[in-house]
Amino acid sequence: MEGDSLSWDYLLVPVGLCVLGIYHIWLLITVLRNPTKTVMGLNSAVRKQWVFSLMAVSPPFSFFFRNQKRKKKVQILVSKTFEKDNGQWVRKTNCISFIHTMIHGT
């Protein structure tokens, strides 16, 4: 019985590693060719747009704004970035706390 299990391991482990490798190669090709088809590529494109829009406002953190629309634009961009980063931190913290509670029960 033990030898039968061992022969399955010799077959399934390399097959699993090959499937994992093929998936990662496919994902890399997809991200490089069609970046908007994946979540990683879409997130990267949105961040690039955000950087260009932030750089279009000059100077970003100065008190000498002559144009009130630019001032509002910078305030909104900075607050949205803060909210997004803060939300990600809260989500990760809650996930870690939930997993710890599920494992240790405290």
N, C-alpha and C positions, 0 to 999 in steps of 0.2 A: 504494500500500500504506500509505503514511504517513497519508494523508487518511482512510482507513477506520478506522485506530486512533484518530484524533482524534475522529471522530464517535462512537465507542463511549465515549470519555471524557466527552463532553458529555452522554451519557445515563446512564452508570453512576455518576458522581460525585454528581449530585443525588439519584439513587435511593438510594445508600448513605447519604447524609446524612439523607434523609427517614426511612429505616428506623432509623437511629441515634436520631434525634429522637423518633420514635414509641415506640421501646423505652424511652427515658428518661422520657417522659411516662407511659407505662404503669407503669413501676417506681415513679414518684412517687405515682401514684394508688393503687397496690397497697399501698405502705408506709403511706400516710395512712389508707386505709379498713380494711385488714386487716393490722395490723402483725405478727401472728404467722405470716403466710404467707411472709415473706421472712427471710433470714438477718439482714439489718440490723435489721428490726423486732424479731425475737426477741432479738437481742443487746441492743437498747435496753431491752426489757422486763425482761430478766434483770438488767441493770445497775441499773435503777430499783428492783427488788426488793432487790438487794444493798444499795443505799444506804439504803432504808427499814429493812432489818434491822440495818444497822450503826448507824443513828441511834436505833433502839429501845433499844440498850444504852447506858446513860449512867453515867458518862463513859467513853469508849472506851479511852483510854490512861492511865488512872489506876492507881495502885498500891493504892487504897483500895476494892477490890472486897469487898463483903460476901457476894455470891452467887458461888460458885465456878462455877456453870453459865454465868453471864454472862461470867465471865473466860475460860472455855474457848471460848465462842462467839466472842468477840472475837479470841482467838488464832487460831482456825481461819479466821475470815473474813480476817484480815490475812495469814496464811500462804498461803491459797488465792489471794488477789489477787496477792501477790508471785510465787507460782509461775506464775500465768497470764501476768503481764507479763514475767517473766523468760523463759518459754518462747517468747513471741512474739518477744522480742528475739533469742534464739538461733536461731529459725527464720529470721528475716529475715537475720541475719548469715550463716547457712549458705547461704541462697539467693543472696545477693550473691556469696559466695565461689565457689559453684558456677558461676554465670553468668560470673564473671570468668575462671574456669578454662576454661570452654567457649569463650569468645571468644578469650582470649589464649594459652591452652595452658600457662600457668605456675601 
